[in-house]
Amino acid sequence: MPRQQNETLTIRTTAEIKDLLRQAAEREHRSLASMIEVLVRDYAKKAKLQLSAASQNAGEN
């Protein structure tokens, strides 16, 4: 079953960062949102970050 995406994130950034994000997304054939998710997950894995109990429980609903 696909993950339910029910959280909204709004960010402000520079034109340069937005352009780099767009280029990365195009190279990977992804949307900007999907590319951000991949980048965050990759960073979290490298930094050995783990989900908090609250966010794990929220994903079960």
PDB file of N, CA, C and O in Angstrom:
ATOM      1  N   MET A   1       0.844  -1.173   0.000  1.00  0.00           N
ATOM      2  CA  MET A   1       0.000   0.000   0.000  1.00  0.00           C
ATOM      3  C   MET A   1       0.893   1.242   0.000  1.00  0.00           C
ATOM      4  O   MET A   1       1.836   1.316   0.788  1.00  0.00           O
ATOM      5  N   PRO A   2       0.610   2.235  -0.885  1.00  0.00           N
ATOM      6  CA  PRO A   2       1.440   3.430  -0.946  1.00  0.00           C
ATOM      7  C   PRO A   2       1.336   4.245   0.340  1.00  0.00           C
ATOM      8  O   PRO A   2       0.319   4.226   1.034  1.00  0.00           O
ATOM      9  N   ARG A   3       2.424   4.964   0.637  1.00  0.00           N
ATOM     10  CA  ARG A   3       2.416   5.842   1.808  1.00  0.00           C
ATOM     11  C   ARG A   3       1.442   6.983   1.587  1.00  0.00           C
ATOM     12  O   ARG A   3       1.343   7.530   0.489  1.00  0.00           O
ATOM     13  N   GLN A   4       0.731   7.332   2.636  1.00  0.00           N
ATOM     14  CA  GLN A   4      -0.173   8.471   2.557  1.00  0.00           C
ATOM     15  C   GLN A   4       0.611   9.721   2.917  1.00  0.00           C
ATOM     16  O   GLN A   4       1.187   9.806   4.002  1.00  0.00           O
ATOM     17  N   GLN A   5       0.636  10.668   2.034  1.00  0.00           N
ATOM     18  CA  GLN A   5       1.358  11.913   2.281  1.00  0.00           C
ATOM     19  C   GLN A   5       0.345  12.967   2.678  1.00  0.00           C
ATOM     20  O   GLN A   5      -0.423  13.458   1.850  1.00  0.00           O
ATOM     21  N   ASN A   6       0.356  13.308   3.958  1.00  0.00           N
ATOM     22  CA  ASN A   6      -0.642  14.252   4.447  1.00  0.00           C
ATOM     23  C   ASN A   6      -0.022  15.432   5.180  1.00  0.00           C
ATOM     24  O   ASN A   6      -0.715  16.120   5.930  1.00  0.00           O
ATOM     25  N   GLU A   7       1.252  15.677   4.982  1.00  0.00           N
ATOM     26  CA  GLU A   7       1.942  16.808   5.593  1.00  0.00           C
ATOM     27  C   GLU A   7       2.359  17.778   4.497  1.00  0.00           C
ATOM     28  O   GLU A   7       2.768  17.366   3.412  1.00  0.00           O
ATOM     29  N   THR A   8       2.250  19.073   4.791  1.00  0.00           N
ATOM     30  CA  THR A   8       2.646  20.113   3.853  1.00  0.00           C
ATOM     31  C   THR A   8       3.863  20.836   4.398  1.00  0.00           C
ATOM     32  O   THR A   8       3.933  21.142   5.588  1.00  0.00           O
ATOM     33  N   LEU A   9       4.816  21.106   3.528  1.00  0.00           N
ATOM     34  CA  LEU A   9       6.028  21.826   3.900  1.00  0.00           C
ATOM     35  C   LEU A   9       6.222  22.948   2.894  1.00  0.00           C
ATOM     36  O   LEU A   9       6.297  22.705   1.689  1.00  0.00           O
ATOM     37  N   THR A  10       6.304  24.174   3.388  1.00  0.00           N
ATOM     38  CA  THR A  10       6.536  25.329   2.531  1.00  0.00           C
ATOM     39  C   THR A  10       7.902  25.897   2.882  1.00  0.00           C
ATOM     40  O   THR A  10       8.194  26.145   4.052  1.00  0.00           O
ATOM     41  N   ILE A  11       8.734  26.104   1.874  1.00  0.00           N
ATOM     42  CA  ILE A  11      10.070  26.640   2.137  1.00  0.00           C
ATOM     43  C   ILE A  11      10.341  27.852   1.253  1.00  0.00           C
ATOM     44  O   ILE A  11       9.728  28.030   0.200  1.00  0.00           O
ATOM     45  N   ARG A  12      11.274  28.678   1.709  1.00  0.00           N
ATOM     46  CA  ARG A  12      11.778  29.789   0.905  1.00  0.00           C
ATOM     47  C   ARG A  12      13.251  29.512   0.670  1.00  0.00           C
ATOM     48  O   ARG A  12      13.970  29.100   1.580  1.00  0.00           O
ATOM     49  N   THR A  13      13.691  29.740  -0.550  1.00  0.00           N
ATOM     50  CA  THR A  13      15.090  29.486  -0.883  1.00  0.00           C
ATOM     51  C   THR A  13      15.538  30.463  -1.958  1.00  0.00           C
ATOM     52  O   THR A  13      14.750  31.285  -2.425  1.00  0.00           O
ATOM     53  N   THR A  14      16.774  30.375  -2.339  1.00  0.00           N
ATOM     54  CA  THR A  14      17.306  31.240  -3.392  1.00  0.00           C
ATOM     55  C   THR A  14      16.992  30.642  -4.761  1.00  0.00           C
ATOM     56  O   THR A  14      16.662  29.463  -4.888  1.00  0.00           O
ATOM     57  N   ALA A  15      17.103  31.476  -5.762  1.00  0.00           N
ATOM     58  CA  ALA A  15      16.898  31.009  -7.135  1.00  0.00           C
ATOM     59  C   ALA A  15      17.944  29.959  -7.502  1.00  0.00           C
ATOM     60  O   ALA A  15      17.657  29.021  -8.246  1.00  0.00           O
ATOM     61  N   GLU A  16      19.153  30.123  -6.981  1.00  0.00           N
ATOM     62  CA  GLU A  16      20.231  29.182  -7.286  1.00  0.00           C
ATOM     63  C   GLU A  16      19.931  27.792  -6.734  1.00  0.00           C
ATOM     64  O   GLU A  16      20.106  26.793  -7.432  1.00  0.00           O
ATOM     65  N   ILE A  17      19.478  27.725  -5.479  1.00  0.00           N
ATOM     66  CA  ILE A  17      19.148  26.432  -4.868  1.00  0.00           C
ATOM     67  C   ILE A  17      17.965  25.801  -5.592  1.00  0.00           C
ATOM     68  O   ILE A  17      17.950  24.594  -5.830  1.00  0.00           O
ATOM     69  N   LYS A  18      16.978  26.615  -5.940  1.00  0.00           N
ATOM     70  CA  LYS A  18      15.814  26.088  -6.658  1.00  0.00           C
ATOM     71  C   LYS A  18      16.233  25.518  -8.010  1.00  0.00           C
ATOM     72  O   LYS A  18      15.735  24.473  -8.428  1.00  0.00           O
ATOM     73  N   ASP A  19      17.141  26.200  -8.686  1.00  0.00           N
ATOM     74  CA  ASP A  19      17.610  25.714  -9.982  1.00  0.00           C
ATOM     75  C   ASP A  19      18.374  24.402  -9.830  1.00  0.00           C
ATOM     76  O   ASP A  19      18.182  23.479 -10.621  1.00  0.00           O
ATOM     77  N   LEU A  20      19.239  24.313  -8.819  1.00  0.00           N
ATOM     78  CA  LEU A  20      19.968  23.062  -8.583  1.00  0.00           C
ATOM     79  C   LEU A  20      19.010  21.924  -8.254  1.00  0.00           C
ATOM     80  O   LEU A  20      19.194  20.800  -8.721  1.00  0.00           O
ATOM     81  N   LEU A  21      17.995  22.210  -7.458  1.00  0.00           N
ATOM     82  CA  LEU A  21      16.996  21.199  -7.118  1.00  0.00           C
ATOM     83  C   LEU A  21      16.243  20.747  -8.362  1.00  0.00           C
ATOM     84  O   LEU A  21      16.003  19.555  -8.550  1.00  0.00           O
ATOM     85  N   ARG A  22      15.872  21.701  -9.208  1.00  0.00           N
ATOM     86  CA  ARG A  22      15.175  21.367 -10.452  1.00  0.00           C
ATOM     87  C   ARG A  22      16.041  20.483 -11.341  1.00  0.00           C
ATOM     88  O   ARG A  22      15.556  19.504 -11.908  1.00  0.00           O
ATOM     89  N   GLN A  23      17.329  20.829 -11.465  1.00  0.00           N
ATOM     90  CA  GLN A  23      18.243  20.028 -12.283  1.00  0.00           C
ATOM     91  C   GLN A  23      18.373  18.604 -11.741  1.00  0.00           C
ATOM     92  O   GLN A  23      18.346  17.635 -12.500  1.00  0.00           O
ATOM     93  N   ALA A  24      18.513  18.492 -10.426  1.00  0.00           N
ATOM     94  CA  ALA A  24      18.630  17.161  -9.809  1.00  0.00           C
ATOM     95  C   ALA A  24      17.363  16.349 -10.046  1.00  0.00           C
ATOM     96  O   ALA A  24      17.431  15.162 -10.366  1.00  0.00           O
ATOM     97  N   ALA A  25      16.208  16.990  -9.889  1.00  0.00           N
ATOM     98  CA  ALA A  25      14.933  16.296 -10.079  1.00  0.00           C
ATOM     99  C   ALA A  25      14.784  15.827 -11.526  1.00  0.00           C
ATOM    100  O   ALA A  25      14.360  14.699 -11.776  1.00  0.00           O
ATOM    101  N   GLU A  26      15.129  16.683 -12.464  1.00  0.00           N
ATOM    102  CA  GLU A  26      15.043  16.297 -13.875  1.00  0.00           C
ATOM    103  C   GLU A  26      15.974  15.127 -14.182  1.00  0.00           C
ATOM    104  O   GLU A  26      15.588  14.199 -14.892  1.00  0.00           O
ATOM    105  N   ARG A  27      17.183  15.165 -13.658  1.00  0.00           N
ATOM    106  CA  ARG A  27      18.149  14.088 -13.900  1.00  0.00           C
ATOM    107  C   ARG A  27      17.634  12.757 -13.377  1.00  0.00           C
ATOM    108  O   ARG A  27      17.873  11.714 -13.986  1.00  0.00           O
ATOM    109  N   GLU A  28      16.931  12.787 -12.254  1.00  0.00           N
ATOM    110  CA  GLU A  28      16.403  11.569 -11.625  1.00  0.00           C
ATOM    111  C   GLU A  28      14.971  11.248 -12.063  1.00  0.00           C
ATOM    112  O   GLU A  28      14.379  10.279 -11.586  1.00  0.00           O
ATOM    113  N   HIS A  29      14.416  12.056 -12.966  1.00  0.00           N
ATOM    114  CA  HIS A  29      13.031  11.887 -13.435  1.00  0.00           C
ATOM    115  C   HIS A  29      12.057  11.890 -12.247  1.00  0.00           C
ATOM    116  O   HIS A  29      11.207  11.008 -12.118  1.00  0.00           O
ATOM    117  N   ARG A  30      12.204  12.898 -11.391  1.00  0.00           N
ATOM    118  CA  ARG A  30      11.373  13.027 -10.195  1.00  0.00           C
ATOM    119  C   ARG A  30      10.743  14.409 -10.157  1.00  0.00           C
ATOM    120  O   ARG A  30      11.168  15.331 -10.853  1.00  0.00           O
ATOM    121  N   SER A  31       9.710  14.526  -9.318  1.00  0.00           N
ATOM    122  CA  SER A  31       9.155  15.842  -9.024  1.00  0.00           C
ATOM    123  C   SER A  31      10.081  16.533  -8.025  1.00  0.00           C
ATOM    124  O   SER A  31      10.941  15.886  -7.426  1.00  0.00           O
ATOM    125  N   LEU A  32       9.911  17.836  -7.844  1.00  0.00           N
ATOM    126  CA  LEU A  32      10.711  18.550  -6.848  1.00  0.00           C
ATOM    127  C   LEU A  32      10.470  17.981  -5.458  1.00  0.00           C
ATOM    128  O   LEU A  32      11.414  17.793  -4.691  1.00  0.00           O
ATOM    129  N   ALA A  33       9.215  17.707  -5.128  1.00  0.00           N
ATOM    130  CA  ALA A  33       8.885  17.159  -3.807  1.00  0.00           C
ATOM    131  C   ALA A  33       9.544  15.804  -3.590  1.00  0.00           C
ATOM    132  O   ALA A  33      10.082  15.535  -2.516  1.00  0.00           O
ATOM    133  N   SER A  34       9.501  14.959  -4.600  1.00  0.00           N
ATOM    134  CA  SER A  34      10.124  13.643  -4.499  1.00  0.00           C
ATOM    135  C   SER A  34      11.639  13.769  -4.349  1.00  0.00           C
ATOM    136  O   SER A  34      12.254  13.012  -3.598  1.00  0.00           O
ATOM    137  N   MET A  35      12.238  14.721  -5.061  1.00  0.00           N
ATOM    138  CA  MET A  35      13.687  14.914  -4.969  1.00  0.00           C
ATOM    139  C   MET A  35      14.075  15.395  -3.578  1.00  0.00           C
ATOM    140  O   MET A  35      15.081  14.945  -3.030  1.00  0.00           O
ATOM    141  N   ILE A  36      13.301  16.294  -3.004  1.00  0.00           N
ATOM    142  CA  ILE A  36      13.573  16.759  -1.641  1.00  0.00           C
ATOM    143  C   ILE A  36      13.508  15.585  -0.678  1.00  0.00           C
ATOM    144  O   ILE A  36      14.359  15.453   0.203  1.00  0.00           O
ATOM    145  N   GLU A  37      12.506  14.732  -0.839  1.00  0.00           N
ATOM    146  CA  GLU A  37      12.370  13.564   0.037  1.00  0.00           C
ATOM    147  C   GLU A  37      13.591  12.652  -0.075  1.00  0.00           C
ATOM    148  O   GLU A  37      14.102  12.179   0.941  1.00  0.00           O
ATOM    149  N   VAL A  38      14.060  12.401  -1.287  1.00  0.00           N
ATOM    150  CA  VAL A  38      15.240  11.557  -1.488  1.00  0.00           C
ATOM    151  C   VAL A  38      16.462  12.185  -0.820  1.00  0.00           C
ATOM    152  O   VAL A  38      17.221  11.496  -0.139  1.00  0.00           O
ATOM    153  N   LEU A  39      16.650  13.473  -1.011  1.00  0.00           N
ATOM    154  CA  LEU A  39      17.808  14.152  -0.425  1.00  0.00           C
ATOM    155  C   LEU A  39      17.773  14.105   1.101  1.00  0.00           C
ATOM    156  O   LEU A  39      18.799  13.872   1.740  1.00  0.00           O
ATOM    157  N   VAL A  40      16.601  14.325   1.682  1.00  0.00           N
ATOM    158  CA  VAL A  40      16.479  14.285   3.142  1.00  0.00           C
ATOM    159  C   VAL A  40      16.718  12.876   3.661  1.00  0.00           C
ATOM    160  O   VAL A  40      17.421  12.693   4.655  1.00  0.00           O
ATOM    161  N   ARG A  41      16.143  11.881   3.001  1.00  0.00           N
ATOM    162  CA  ARG A  41      16.347  10.489   3.437  1.00  0.00           C
ATOM    163  C   ARG A  41      17.819  10.081   3.319  1.00  0.00           C
ATOM    164  O   ARG A  41      18.348   9.409   4.204  1.00  0.00           O
ATOM    165  N   ASP A  42      18.473  10.480   2.242  1.00  0.00           N
ATOM    166  CA  ASP A  42      19.899  10.171   2.086  1.00  0.00           C
ATOM    167  C   ASP A  42      20.721  10.830   3.191  1.00  0.00           C
ATOM    168  O   ASP A  42      21.609  10.202   3.768  1.00  0.00           O
ATOM    169  N   TYR A  43      20.424  12.092   3.481  1.00  0.00           N
ATOM    170  CA  TYR A  43      21.150  12.790   4.543  1.00  0.00           C
ATOM    171  C   TYR A  43      20.907  12.111   5.887  1.00  0.00           C
ATOM    172  O   TYR A  43      21.844  11.893   6.655  1.00  0.00           O
ATOM    173  N   ALA A  44      19.656  11.778   6.168  1.00  0.00           N
ATOM    174  CA  ALA A  44      19.316  11.137   7.444  1.00  0.00           C
ATOM    175  C   ALA A  44      20.050   9.812   7.598  1.00  0.00           C
ATOM    176  O   ALA A  44      20.516   9.480   8.687  1.00  0.00           O
ATOM    177  N   LYS A  45      20.151   9.064   6.520  1.00  0.00           N
ATOM    178  CA  LYS A  45      20.857   7.778   6.571  1.00  0.00           C
ATOM    179  C   LYS A  45      22.343   7.993   6.858  1.00  0.00           C
ATOM    180  O   LYS A  45      22.920   7.311   7.704  1.00  0.00           O
ATOM    181  N   LYS A  46      22.958   8.942   6.153  1.00  0.00           N
ATOM    182  CA  LYS A  46      24.385   9.222   6.353  1.00  0.00           C
ATOM    183  C   LYS A  46      24.661   9.762   7.752  1.00  0.00           C
ATOM    184  O   LYS A  46      25.697   9.457   8.343  1.00  0.00           O
ATOM    185  N   ALA A  47      23.737  10.565   8.283  1.00  0.00           N
ATOM    186  CA  ALA A  47      23.918  11.175   9.605  1.00  0.00           C
ATOM    187  C   ALA A  47      23.410  10.278  10.728  1.00  0.00           C
ATOM    188  O   ALA A  47      23.452  10.645  11.902  1.00  0.00           O
ATOM    189  N   LYS A  48      22.924   9.086  10.346  1.00  0.00           N
ATOM    190  CA  LYS A  48      22.401   8.113  11.314  1.00  0.00           C
ATOM    191  C   LYS A  48      21.267   8.704  12.159  1.00  0.00           C
ATOM    192  O   LYS A  48      21.206   8.494  13.370  1.00  0.00           O
ATOM    193  N   LEU A  49      20.378   9.440  11.503  1.00  0.00           N
ATOM    194  CA  LEU A  49      19.195   9.988  12.163  1.00  0.00           C
ATOM    195  C   LEU A  49      18.099   8.940  12.161  1.00  0.00           C
ATOM    196  O   LEU A  49      18.008   8.134  11.236  1.00  0.00           O
ATOM    197  N   GLN A  50      17.269   8.948  13.191  1.00  0.00           N
ATOM    198  CA  GLN A  50      16.154   8.017  13.276  1.00  0.00           C
ATOM    199  C   GLN A  50      14.876   8.790  13.543  1.00  0.00           C
ATOM    200  O   GLN A  50      14.895   9.858  14.156  1.00  0.00           O
ATOM    201  N   LEU A  51      13.763   8.234  13.074  1.00  0.00           N
ATOM    202  CA  LEU A  51      12.470   8.860  13.309  1.00  0.00           C
ATOM    203  C   LEU A  51      12.146   8.841  14.793  1.00  0.00           C
ATOM    204  O   LEU A  51      12.439   7.875  15.497  1.00  0.00           O
ATOM    205  N   SER A  52      11.536   9.925  15.256  1.00  0.00           N
ATOM    206  CA  SER A  52      11.082   9.963  16.642  1.00  0.00           C
ATOM    207  C   SER A  52       9.860   9.066  16.788  1.00  0.00           C
ATOM    208  O   SER A  52       9.204   8.742  15.798  1.00  0.00           O
ATOM    209  N   ALA A  53       9.552   8.665  18.014  1.00  0.00           N
ATOM    210  CA  ALA A  53       8.390   7.807  18.269  1.00  0.00           C
ATOM    211  C   ALA A  53       7.110   8.489  17.800  1.00  0.00           C
ATOM    212  O   ALA A  53       6.221   7.828  17.264  1.00  0.00           O
ATOM    213  N   ALA A  54       7.005   9.797  17.994  1.00  0.00           N
ATOM    214  CA  ALA A  54       5.796  10.528  17.600  1.00  0.00           C
ATOM    215  C   ALA A  54       5.567  10.449  16.094  1.00  0.00           C
ATOM    216  O   ALA A  54       4.436  10.244  15.655  1.00  0.00           O
ATOM    217  N   SER A  55       6.624  10.608  15.296  1.00  0.00           N
ATOM    218  CA  SER A  55       6.430  10.560  13.847  1.00  0.00           C
ATOM    219  C   SER A  55       6.203   9.139  13.361  1.00  0.00           C
ATOM    220  O   SER A  55       5.516   8.944  12.358  1.00  0.00           O
ATOM    221  N   GLN A  56       6.756   8.142  14.037  1.00  0.00           N
ATOM    222  CA  GLN A  56       6.484   6.751  13.675  1.00  0.00           C
ATOM    223  C   GLN A  56       5.026   6.423  13.938  1.00  0.00           C
ATOM    224  O   GLN A  56       4.388   5.762  13.119  1.00  0.00           O
ATOM    225  N   ASN A  57       4.487   6.869  15.062  1.00  0.00           N
ATOM    226  CA  ASN A  57       3.082   6.620  15.387  1.00  0.00           C
ATOM    227  C   ASN A  57       2.158   7.372  14.441  1.00  0.00           C
ATOM    228  O   ASN A  57       1.095   6.861  14.089  1.00  0.00           O
ATOM    229  N   ALA A  58       2.537   8.568  14.024  1.00  0.00           N
ATOM    230  CA  ALA A  58       1.711   9.349  13.109  1.00  0.00           C
ATOM    231  C   ALA A  58       1.590   8.647  11.761  1.00  0.00           C
ATOM    232  O   ALA A  58       0.552   8.752  11.109  1.00  0.00           O
ATOM    233  N   GLY A  59       2.621   7.940  11.334  1.00  0.00           N
ATOM    234  CA  GLY A  59       2.597   7.230  10.064  1.00  0.00           C
ATOM    235  C   GLY A  59       1.693   6.021  10.053  1.00  0.00           C
ATOM    236  O   GLY A  59       1.375   5.500   8.985  1.00  0.00           O
ATOM    237  N   GLU A  60       1.269   5.557  11.228  1.00  0.00           N
ATOM    238  CA  GLU A  60       0.406   4.380  11.308  1.00  0.00           C
ATOM    239  C   GLU A  60      -1.057   4.723  11.110  1.00  0.00           C
ATOM    240  O   GLU A  60      -1.866   3.829  10.865  1.00  0.00           O
ATOM    241  N   ASN A  61      -1.418   5.994  11.208  1.00  0.00           N
ATOM    242  CA  ASN A  61      -2.829   6.404  11.094  1.00  0.00           C
ATOM    243  C   ASN A  61      -3.270   6.456   9.671  1.00  0.00           C
ATOM    244  O   ASN A  61      -4.424   6.781   9.393  1.00  0.00           O
TER     245      ASN A  61
END
